[in-house]
């Protein structure tokens, strides 16, 4: 098992590395060239800038049993279809049971924005969210 991180704008990379390294689980950070990771105990895969370029590289690396951290519902859906598990930056595990609703909400948001409407962005990240993510990640990885 490897742990893949969709590292473009991922707020939990340090927590992920600390937990995975302590458990001896290899980590792969996938991001485009606008991000830089140095002195990390992880493999870093840099991709060309472009819409979904890092996402496509990440998904093509996956094997059944791998684990993915991503905010992108599309990446999570593809990971699930490849026999992987996935969670978001708040510790919510993606599943077949919640994926349809999540993809539908993403689709509706795109329709609203395409029609000139606005949707709310994410709220400022809190220490409570970090703690919930860390607990969820630790629990999932220890039980894997």
N, C-alpha and C positions, 0 to 999 in steps of 0.2 A: 504494500500500500504506500502510495505517495500522497502528499497533501499539496494541491495546486491552489495558488492564490491569484485571483484576477486582480493584480496589483495596481491597475490604473485607478487612482483615487480611492484606494482601499484604506480606511482609517485604522484597521486593526492588524497591520503587518507586524509591528513590534510584539504585540501580545501573542500572535500566532507563532512567530519564530521562537519566543521564549518557551511556550508550552510544548510545541512539537519537538524542539531540540531536547528538552528535558525528558521527553518520552522516547527519544531516539527515532522519530519519524522524519523521513526525508521531506524537505519542502522545496517546491519549485515556484518561484515568483515569475509571473508572466506579465509584461507591461510593454508599452511602446517607448520609443526613444526619448520622450519628453520627461521620463522619470529616471532617477538614478538611485541605485542601491549599491552601497559598498560596505565592505567589512561585515557582511551578513553570512550566517551559516546556512546558506541555501543556494540552490542553483538559480540563476537568474537568466531568463530568456527574454531578450529584447527583440521587439518587432518594429517594423516600419510604422510610422504614423499613418493613420487612416481609420475610417469608420469600421469598427469591429475587428481590426486586424489582430489585436492581441487576443480577443475572444476566440477567433477561429483557430489561432495557433494553440491556445490552451485546450480547446475541445479536441483537437486532433492528437494531442499528447495522451489523452486519457485512456486508461485500461479499466476493466471491471474491478471494483473494489477500491478504486482511488477515491479521494475525498476532495471537494472543491469548496473554496470560500469565494463568494461572488455576490455582488449587489444586483447583478443582471439576471432577470428572470429567464431570458432566452438562453443564456449560458447554463443556468441551473437546469432548465428543461432538457437541454442536450446532454448534460452530465447524467441526469437520471436515466435518459434513454440508453446510455452506454453502461449502465450498471454501477454507477457511482452514487455517492451520497454528497449532498451539498447543503451548506447553510449560508445565511447572510451575515452581515456585519453586526447584527443585533442578536445573533444566536438562534434565529428561527430556522428550523430545518425545512428544506423544500421537500415536497413529497408529491406523489400522484394525486393525493387528496386535495392539496391546495394549489397545485400548479395551474389548473384551468382558470380559476378566479384571478390569480396573479397575472397571467398573460392577458386576460380580458381587461383588467384594469390598466395595464400598460397600453393596450390597443386603444382604449377609450381616451387615455391621456394624449396619445399621439394625434387622434382625431380632433380633440379639442384644440391642441396647439396648431395643427394644420389649418384649422378654421379661424385662426387669429385669437383664440382664447388663451387664457393663462391658467396654469396649474401651480399649486404651491410646491415649493422645493422642500428639501428636508430641513428639519429643525437642527439647531446647533447640537452637536454630540455631547452627551453628558457622561460623567464618570459611572453612573448607574448602568448605562448602555454597555460600557466597556466591561464592567463586572459581569453583566448577564452574558455577554459574548464569551468571556473567558470561562465561565462556569459551564456553558453549553458545549464549547469546544473541548474542554478537558473531559467532560462526561462522555461525549461521543467518542473521542479518541481512546480513552481508557477502556471503553466497552467494545471497541472494534476488534 
